[in-house]
Amino acid sequence: MVDFKMGSNNDLIIQVKTDKLTAQQLRTLKTLLSSTLEMMSSNKENTFFAQSKESLKLWAQLVKTANFPSDTPKIKYANQAIEFSIDELLEEFRSKKFIQLDQ
């Protein structure tokens, strides 16, 4: 579904099969990639934090619009997947004793 190749001039070529994606999912995926790349290459604190937040929000939007079986009235799978991922990420930060700064 995804293929990565190095092109000339240190370009990364990403080829994605989009036949199973909606137009909205594709736009969100492109925006997520752009936001993440901007965050990774920024040397400005405000851009780094803003794009980090934006990337996580876009990721959550992709989870919510995923082609996973529809939510049942009792089980909201997308919400559970997001909550689970955030909980696991926080647990990983805590267990590895990452520095946490309150702001």
PyMOL commands that set and color helices and strands:
alter all, ss='L'
color gray80, all
select helices_A, chain A and resi 8-10+23-41+45-64+77-95
alter helices_A, ss='H'
color red, helices_A
select strands_A, chain A and resi 2-6+12-16
alter strands_A, ss='S'
color yellow, strands_A
deselect
rebuild
show_as cartoon
